[in-house]
Amino acid sequence: MNPKVSIIILNWNGWKDTIECLESLYQITYTNYDVIVVDNGSEDDSIEKIKGYCEGKIEVESKFFEYSGENKPIEIVEYTRTDGESKRAKES
């Protein structure tokens, strides 16, 4: 069995690149992995665009691969700085 791998992608005002990266990852044959997208305080509409992609509402155009709607929707789990601060306060 292949070991579990976590892939972390950092986004900052670059939703198009992040979505293209996500789409390329979902086309690999290795199946035992999680993808974590961390948004670093984007000031554009990156979070909404990435969510839209995960819901299958935004298609990706790339010269490197064909877009596939077969792997949508993608599960989204949101965790904010406020969530982390609240959790730490409860643990204290």
N, C-alpha and C positions, 0 to 999 in steps of 0.2 A: 504494500500500500504506500502511496505517496504521502509525504509529510504535509501537514497543514501549513499554508503560507499566508501571511497577511501582507497585502500590498497597500501602502499608504500614499495617497496623492494629495499634494498641497495645492490649493487653488487660491488665487488672489486676483480678482478682476480679469480672469481668463477662462470664462466658462466654455468658450468654443474649444480651446485646447484640452480642457479637462474632459469634456464630453467626447472628444475624439479619442482621448486616451482610454476612457472607460469603454467605449465601443470596441477598441482594439483588444482590450483585455478580455472582454466577453466573447471574443472569437478564438481564443486560444483553446487548445485541447486539454490542457491540465485543468482538472476540475476541483481539486481540494484547496480552495483558497477563498479568502474574504478580501473585499476591497473597502478601504476606509478613505473617504474624502474629507479632508480638513479644509474648511474655508478660513482664511486668515484675515477676516474683517473686510471682505470685499465691499466696495462702495458702489458697484454697479448691480445689476440684477442677476448676478451669478447663481445665487442660491435658488432663485425661482426657476432659472433656466435649467439648472442641473436636476432639480425636482421634476420639471416637465419632461426632460429626457428619460428619467427613470420611470415615469408614468407612461412612456411611449408616445408623448405628444410632440416631441422634437426629433426629427431625423437628422442623421449626421451625413455630411457629404465629405468624402475623403478620396484622394487619389491612391490610397494604399489598400482600401478594402471596401466591400459592399456592406451597406447598412442592413442589419437584420432586426426585424420587429419581433422575432420569435422569442427573444430572451427578455421581453418586457411584459409586465411591469417588474421593476427591480425593487426589492424591499428597501425601504428607507427607515433608518433609525436616527433620530436627531438627538444631539446632546450639546447643550450650550454651556458657555462659561457660567451662566447663572445656575444651571442645573448642578454643575460641579461645586460651586460655592455653597449652594444649599445643602448638598450631600455632606460636605465637610463640616458645615455648621451643626448638622444633626448628629454627626459622629463624635463631636467634641463634648 
